[in-house]
Amino acid sequence: MMLELKKYPLRINLFAIAGSRSSYLFVFGLLGFIKYRFDINVLVRVNHNLIKIQAEKALFYTYTKVINNFYDWVSKKSKKSVSLVGLGFKFKLFKSKLLLVLGYSHIIKIKLPSNIKFILLNNRNLDLFCIDLISLNNFIYNLRRLKPPEPYKGKGILIEGTKTRRKESKKVDF
């Protein structure tokens, strides 16, 4: 299936490179650039200020949506907030590492990606900014896997805007 997408704005530059195993799309904007790798079966071409995508029908609409989102991502930064809920849970930034105290017998050290900016509001709240929303979400959900929210007490790593399902505790009659 082949589609010609809408014209992209002049303040955004696009470059497509087709390789033998995959094709790449580079999107340059005011705040930086995004590099995105497509599958083998997807062909992306840029002519003047139009984008052409050739892909299977199942993946076609997914890729067109992602490319349309690139326009917004390179013109404004995405922000996500992460907070820790629990007694003794803490964030600490040290050089290029994020230190997490999560109630385990050891401190967890995570290397910070270079494309994500971190602002430590206090030792329990962290704001993250990035142009590429895909890499930002991947980092946050990998961080959340270290201590997912408990359904009974609600302790763990919480992401602003997501809902955690809370369960009711057992009631004991005397």
C-alpha positions as CSV (number, residue, x, y, z in Angstrom):
1,M,0.0,0.0,0.0
2,M,1.4,3.4,-1.0
3,L,0.4,6.8,0.4
4,E,1.6,10.3,-0.1
5,L,1.4,12.1,3.2
6,K,0.6,15.8,3.6
7,K,3.3,18.4,3.1
8,Y,5.5,18.9,6.1
9,P,6.3,22.4,7.4
10,L,9.3,24.2,6.0
11,R,11.0,24.6,9.5
12,I,11.3,20.8,9.6
13,N,13.8,18.9,7.4
14,L,13.4,15.2,6.6
15,F,15.9,12.8,5.2
16,A,15.2,9.1,4.3
17,I,18.0,6.5,3.9
18,A,17.1,3.1,2.5
19,G,19.5,0.3,3.5
20,S,19.6,-3.4,2.8
21,R,18.1,-4.5,6.1
22,S,16.1,-1.5,7.1
23,S,15.3,2.1,6.2
24,Y,15.9,5.2,8.4
25,L,14.1,8.5,8.7
26,F,15.9,11.5,10.1
27,V,13.6,14.4,11.3
28,F,15.4,17.7,12.1
29,G,13.5,20.5,13.9
30,L,14.0,23.6,16.0
31,L,14.8,21.6,19.2
32,G,16.9,18.8,17.7
33,F,16.5,15.7,15.6
34,I,14.9,12.2,15.8
35,K,16.3,9.1,14.1
36,Y,13.7,6.4,13.5
37,R,14.3,2.9,12.1
38,F,11.7,1.2,10.0
39,D,11.3,-2.6,9.3
40,I,12.6,-4.3,6.2
41,N,9.2,-4.4,4.5
42,V,8.7,-0.6,4.9
43,L,10.0,1.8,2.2
44,V,10.1,5.5,3.0
45,R,10.9,8.2,0.4
46,V,11.2,12.0,0.7
47,N,10.6,14.1,-2.5
48,H,10.9,17.9,-2.1
49,N,8.4,18.4,0.8
50,L,6.3,15.3,0.5
51,I,6.7,11.9,2.2
52,K,5.9,8.6,0.6
53,I,5.4,5.4,2.6
54,Q,5.1,1.9,1.2
55,A,4.2,-0.8,3.7
56,E,1.8,-3.7,4.5
57,K,-1.7,-2.6,5.3
58,A,-1.4,-3.7,9.0
59,L,1.6,-1.6,9.6
60,F,0.9,1.2,7.2
61,Y,-1.4,3.3,9.4
62,T,0.8,2.9,12.4
63,Y,3.8,4.3,10.6
64,T,1.8,7.2,9.1
65,K,0.7,8.1,12.6
66,V,4.2,8.0,14.0
67,I,5.6,10.2,11.2
68,N,2.8,12.7,11.7
69,N,3.7,12.8,15.4
70,F,7.3,13.6,14.5
71,Y,6.2,17.1,13.4
72,D,5.0,17.9,17.0
73,W,7.9,16.2,18.7
74,V,10.7,18.2,17.1
75,S,8.9,21.5,17.7
76,K,8.1,21.0,21.4
77,K,9.5,19.0,24.3
78,S,7.5,16.2,25.9
79,K,7.3,16.2,29.7
80,K,6.7,13.2,32.0
81,S,6.7,13.2,35.8
82,V,7.7,10.2,37.9
83,S,7.1,10.0,41.7
84,L,8.0,7.5,44.4
85,V,5.4,6.4,46.9
86,G,6.7,4.5,49.9
87,L,8.6,4.9,53.2
88,G,12.3,5.4,52.5
89,F,12.1,5.4,48.7
90,K,14.4,8.1,47.1
91,F,15.8,9.4,43.9
92,K,19.3,10.8,43.7
93,L,21.2,12.2,40.8
94,F,25.0,11.6,40.8
95,K,27.0,12.8,37.7
96,S,25.5,10.8,34.8
97,K,23.7,8.2,37.0
98,L,20.3,8.0,38.7
99,L,20.5,6.3,42.1
100,L,17.3,4.6,43.4
101,V,16.6,3.6,47.0
102,L,13.6,1.3,46.7
103,G,13.7,-0.7,49.9
104,Y,15.9,-3.4,48.6
105,S,19.2,-4.4,50.3
106,H,21.2,-2.5,47.6
107,I,21.0,0.8,45.7
108,I,20.0,0.6,42.1
109,K,22.2,2.6,39.6
110,I,20.9,3.5,36.2
111,K,22.9,5.3,33.5
112,L,21.1,8.4,32.2
113,P,20.4,8.6,28.5
114,S,22.0,11.6,26.8
115,N,18.8,12.7,25.0
116,I,16.6,12.9,28.1
117,K,16.9,15.9,30.5
118,F,16.3,15.2,34.2
119,I,15.1,17.7,36.9
120,L,15.0,16.4,40.4
121,L,12.2,18.4,42.2
122,N,12.8,16.6,45.5
123,N,14.0,13.2,46.6
124,R,10.7,11.6,45.6
125,N,9.7,13.5,42.4
126,L,11.5,13.6,39.1
127,D,10.6,15.4,35.9
128,L,11.9,14.2,32.5
129,F,12.0,16.1,29.2
130,C,12.8,14.8,25.8
131,I,12.0,15.5,22.1
132,D,11.6,11.8,21.2
133,L,8.5,10.6,23.1
134,I,9.2,6.9,22.2
135,S,12.5,6.8,23.9
136,L,11.1,8.8,26.9
137,N,8.3,6.3,27.4
138,N,10.7,3.4,27.0
139,F,13.0,4.8,29.7
140,I,10.1,5.5,32.1
141,Y,8.5,2.1,31.7
142,N,11.9,0.4,32.2
143,L,12.3,2.5,35.3
144,R,8.8,1.5,36.5
145,R,9.6,-2.2,36.1
146,L,12.1,-1.9,39.0
147,K,9.3,-1.3,41.5
148,P,5.8,-1.5,40.0
149,P,2.9,-0.1,42.1
150,E,1.4,-2.5,44.5
151,P,-2.4,-3.0,44.1
152,Y,-3.1,-3.0,47.9
153,K,-1.0,-0.2,49.4
154,G,-0.1,1.8,46.3
155,K,3.6,1.8,46.9
156,G,6.1,1.9,44.1
157,I,7.1,4.1,41.1
158,L,4.1,6.0,39.8
159,I,3.9,7.9,36.5
160,E,1.8,11.0,36.4
161,G,-1.4,10.5,34.3
162,T,-1.6,6.7,34.6
163,K,-4.1,5.0,36.8
164,T,-3.1,2.2,39.2
165,R,-5.8,-0.3,40.0
166,R,-6.3,-0.5,43.8
167,K,-7.8,-3.6,45.4
168,E,-9.8,-3.7,48.6
169,S,-8.1,-5.4,51.5
170,K,-9.8,-8.3,53.4
171,K,-12.2,-7.4,56.2
172,V,-11.9,-9.3,59.4
173,D,-14.9,-9.6,61.7
174,F,-14.3,-10.3,65.5
